[in-house]
Amino acid sequence: MPVTETIVLFMAAALALNVTPGPSIVYVMSRSVGQGRTAGLVSALGLGTGSLFHAVAAMLGLSAVLAYSPLTYAAIKYLGAGYLVYLGVGLLRQGTVRLAHAVPAPLPLGHVYGQGVLTEILNPKIALFFLSFLPQFVDPTRGSVAGQTLFFGLLFHVTGVPINMLVAVAGSAIAESFARHPLFERIRDWVAGTVLIGLGVRLALSERR
C-alpha cells in the first residue's frame, strides 16, 4: 500500500490534470448545456467508466502495447478523432434544426452515457498518460505493482468524476440563465459542435510524446 504522502501528491497532480480543458470537459459541457443537468451528469459517469477501462488496461499492461506500437496508436488516435468530429457534426445539425424553429428530440440517456464511455476510451493520450504518469507513484517495495497501478488508476477516477459533474452542473446553470434568449438557443449547439470538431482535428494532427 502506498504511503500517505505519495497518495496526497498523486491526488494533487490528478486534480490539476483533471481540471485541464479537453474533450471530456467539452463533451460534458455540451450535453449539460444542450440537454440539461441530468444528461450532463450521465455523460460524466460515462467518461468515468471509460477512465476505469484505462486504469484496468494499465494494470494489465495493455497500455504498453499502445505506447510501443505506432500502428496501434495511430489507429486509436484516428478513431478517437473521427468520433469527436462525428459528435461535433451531430451538434451542428441539431443547431440547424433549432434555427428552423423545430425542437430536436433529446438524446436518450443511454446514448449519452455510451458516447461518454467511447469519448474517453478512444483518447490515446489518456492511455499514454496512465502508462507514463502512474508508474512514478508506484513503489515495488510497497507491494504488488499491478495492484498499486490499479489503485492509483481508481484514485484518478475519484478526482475526475466529481470535476466533470461540477462542469455538468455549471453547464446546466448557464443554459438556464440564457434560456430566455432565443439567439443562445440557436447558436449553443453550433459552438459546442465546432469545438468538438476542432478537438478531433487537433487529436488527428497531434504527434506522440
Backbone torsions as a table, in degrees:
resi	resn	phi	psi	omega
1	MET	NA	129.1	179.9
2	PRO	-61.0	152.9	178.6
3	VAL	-74.7	161.2	-176.0
4	THR	-59.6	-40.9	-179.0
5	GLU	-60.8	-39.7	179.0
6	THR	-66.4	-40.9	180.0
7	ILE	-63.7	-44.5	-179.8
8	VAL	-63.4	-42.3	178.9
9	LEU	-63.1	-42.5	179.0
10	PHE	-63.7	-42.9	-179.5
11	MET	-60.8	-41.6	179.5
12	ALA	-64.1	-43.5	179.6
13	ALA	-66.6	-42.6	179.9
14	ALA	-64.1	-39.2	178.8
15	LEU	-62.6	-43.8	179.1
16	ALA	-62.1	-39.9	-179.6
17	LEU	-71.5	-36.3	-177.6
18	ASN	-71.3	-24.0	179.0
19	VAL	-88.0	-4.7	177.5
20	THR	-71.4	125.3	-178.9
21	PRO	-57.6	139.9	179.5
22	GLY	-168.6	-169.9	-179.1
23	PRO	-55.3	-37.2	-177.1
24	SER	-63.2	-50.9	-178.7
25	ILE	-64.9	-40.8	179.4
26	VAL	-63.5	-40.4	-179.7
27	TYR	-64.8	-46.4	179.4
28	VAL	-61.1	-44.7	-179.8
29	MET	-61.4	-42.7	-178.7
30	SER	-63.7	-37.6	-179.3
31	ARG	-73.7	-40.7	-178.8
32	SER	-71.1	-38.0	178.3
33	VAL	-70.2	-41.1	-175.6
34	GLY	-83.4	-26.3	-172.4
35	GLN	-133.0	-1.4	175.4
36	GLY	106.3	172.6	-174.1
37	ARG	-62.1	-41.9	-177.6
38	THR	-60.8	-44.9	178.6
39	ALA	-62.8	-38.9	178.2
40	GLY	-63.7	-43.0	179.5
41	LEU	-66.1	-39.6	178.3
42	VAL	-65.3	-39.4	177.8
43	SER	-64.6	-35.6	177.1
44	ALA	-64.3	-39.1	176.8
45	LEU	-65.7	-37.2	177.1
46	GLY	-63.3	-43.1	177.2
47	LEU	-63.2	-38.2	178.1
48	GLY	-63.0	-38.3	177.6
49	THR	-64.2	-41.6	176.8
50	GLY	-63.1	-35.3	176.9
51	SER	-65.8	-37.4	176.5
52	LEU	-61.9	-37.9	177.4
53	PHE	-57.7	-45.2	-179.6
54	HIS	-67.1	-34.8	178.6
55	ALA	-63.6	-45.1	179.3
56	VAL	-67.1	-39.8	178.9
57	ALA	-61.8	-40.1	178.1
58	ALA	-64.7	-40.3	179.4
59	MET	-62.5	-39.3	-178.3
60	LEU	-82.6	-6.4	-180.0
61	GLY	85.3	7.7	-178.3
62	LEU	-68.8	-28.1	179.0
63	SER	-63.1	-28.3	178.9
64	ALA	-63.1	-34.8	178.2
65	VAL	-61.5	-43.3	179.4
66	LEU	-66.2	-36.9	-177.2
67	ALA	-70.8	-36.1	-172.7
68	TYR	-106.2	4.1	176.8
69	SER	-117.5	100.1	-179.4
70	PRO	-56.4	-37.2	-178.4
71	LEU	-66.3	-44.5	179.0
72	THR	-64.4	-43.1	179.3
73	TYR	-59.6	-46.4	-178.7
74	ALA	-62.5	-40.6	-179.4
75	ALA	-62.2	-47.1	179.8
76	ILE	-66.4	-39.3	-179.0
77	LYS	-61.6	-46.8	-178.1
78	TYR	-72.3	-32.4	173.9
79	LEU	-63.3	-45.4	178.8
80	GLY	-63.4	-43.2	178.7
81	ALA	-63.0	-43.9	178.8
82	GLY	-62.5	-36.7	-179.7
83	TYR	-69.2	-39.6	177.1
84	LEU	-63.3	-41.0	177.2
85	VAL	-63.7	-40.9	177.8
86	TYR	-58.8	-45.9	178.7
87	LEU	-63.9	-40.9	179.7
88	GLY	-63.8	-42.6	178.3
89	VAL	-63.0	-38.3	177.4
90	GLY	-60.2	-40.0	178.6
91	LEU	-70.3	-36.4	176.5
92	LEU	-62.2	-41.6	177.9
93	ARG	-64.7	-38.5	178.6
94	GLN	-64.5	-38.3	176.9
95	GLY	-64.0	-36.1	177.7
96	THR	-65.7	-38.8	177.4
97	VAL	-62.3	-42.1	179.1
98	ARG	-64.9	-36.4	178.8
99	LEU	-61.5	-30.6	178.6
100	ALA	-83.1	12.5	177.8
101	HIS	63.6	27.1	173.8
102	ALA	-106.5	154.3	-179.8
103	VAL	-103.7	111.8	-179.2
104	PRO	-68.1	147.1	179.5
105	ALA	-67.7	136.7	179.5
106	PRO	-65.8	144.3	179.0
107	LEU	-70.9	130.2	178.8
108	PRO	-54.7	143.5	-176.5
109	LEU	-61.5	-30.9	176.5
110	GLY	-61.8	-38.1	178.0
111	HIS	-71.1	-38.2	177.7
112	VAL	-60.1	-44.7	179.0
113	TYR	-62.9	-47.5	-179.4
114	GLY	-61.5	-39.2	178.2
115	GLN	-64.6	-37.5	177.2
116	GLY	-63.3	-42.8	178.7
117	VAL	-60.2	-48.7	-178.0
118	LEU	-66.9	-37.7	178.8
119	THR	-57.7	-40.5	-178.9
120	GLU	-77.9	-42.2	-177.9
121	ILE	-64.9	-38.2	-175.0
122	LEU	-86.7	19.4	175.8
123	ASN	-105.2	99.5	-176.0
124	PRO	-64.3	-23.5	179.1
125	LYS	-62.8	-34.0	179.2
126	ILE	-66.5	-43.9	179.8
127	ALA	-62.2	-43.9	179.3
128	LEU	-67.2	-33.8	176.5
129	PHE	-62.1	-45.8	179.4
130	PHE	-62.0	-37.8	-178.1
131	LEU	-70.6	-38.6	-175.3
132	SER	-91.2	-27.9	-173.6
133	PHE	-89.8	-48.1	-175.4
134	LEU	-60.1	-42.5	-177.3
135	PRO	-58.6	-22.8	-179.8
136	GLN	-65.1	-20.7	-177.1
137	PHE	-106.9	-1.7	-178.8
138	VAL	-90.2	128.9	179.2
139	ASP	-116.4	108.1	-178.0
140	PRO	-56.0	-24.0	-179.3
141	THR	-78.3	-8.5	-177.8
142	ARG	-99.0	6.1	178.8
143	GLY	130.8	-162.0	-176.9
144	SER	-59.0	127.8	177.2
145	VAL	-65.1	-43.6	179.1
146	ALA	-61.8	-42.8	180.0
147	GLY	-63.8	-42.2	178.6
148	GLN	-67.2	-37.6	178.6
149	THR	-61.3	-45.1	178.3
150	LEU	-65.3	-39.9	179.7
151	PHE	-58.7	-48.9	-179.6
152	PHE	-69.3	-32.5	175.8
153	GLY	-63.2	-41.2	177.5
154	LEU	-69.3	-34.6	178.7
155	LEU	-66.2	-38.1	175.4
156	PHE	-61.3	-39.3	178.3
157	HIS	-62.6	-38.8	-179.2
158	VAL	-63.3	-33.5	178.3
159	THR	-83.9	-31.6	-175.3
160	GLY	-72.7	-43.4	-176.5
161	VAL	-62.5	-48.1	178.3
162	PRO	-59.8	-38.0	178.5
163	ILE	-61.4	-47.1	-180.0
164	ASN	-65.8	-32.4	177.3
165	MET	-69.0	-37.7	175.7
166	LEU	-63.4	-38.3	176.7
167	VAL	-62.9	-40.5	178.8
168	ALA	-62.1	-44.8	179.4
169	VAL	-64.4	-43.3	179.0
170	ALA	-63.4	-41.5	179.9
171	GLY	-63.3	-41.7	179.3
172	SER	-67.8	-34.6	177.6
173	ALA	-65.2	-40.6	177.3
174	ILE	-62.5	-43.3	-179.5
175	ALA	-61.9	-41.8	-179.7
176	GLU	-65.7	-37.6	-178.0
177	SER	-69.5	-26.6	-179.7
178	PHE	-104.3	7.5	-173.4
179	ALA	-60.3	-26.7	-177.5
180	ARG	-87.7	2.1	-179.4
181	HIS	-106.2	105.1	-177.9
182	PRO	-56.0	-35.9	-178.7
183	LEU	-61.2	-40.6	178.0
184	PHE	-62.1	-42.1	179.3
185	GLU	-57.8	-34.8	-174.0
186	ARG	-83.4	-30.2	-173.1
187	ILE	-102.1	-13.6	-173.0
188	ARG	-63.2	-40.0	179.5
189	ASP	-68.4	-34.9	177.6
190	TRP	-64.4	-42.4	-179.5
191	VAL	-63.6	-50.0	-179.3
192	ALA	-62.7	-41.3	179.8
193	GLY	-63.6	-41.8	179.3
194	THR	-63.8	-40.6	179.3
195	VAL	-64.4	-43.5	179.3
196	LEU	-63.7	-41.3	177.6
197	ILE	-63.2	-41.8	178.0
198	GLY	-61.7	-40.6	177.6
199	LEU	-65.8	-36.9	177.5
200	GLY	-63.8	-44.6	178.4
201	VAL	-64.2	-41.0	178.5
202	ARG	-61.9	-41.4	178.8
203	LEU	-65.1	-41.4	-179.1
204	ALA	-63.5	-34.5	-177.4
205	LEU	-91.1	-6.0	-176.8
206	SER	-71.6	153.4	178.4
207	GLU	-104.2	156.3	177.0
208	ARG	-69.7	143.7	178.1
209	ARG	-133.8	NA	NA
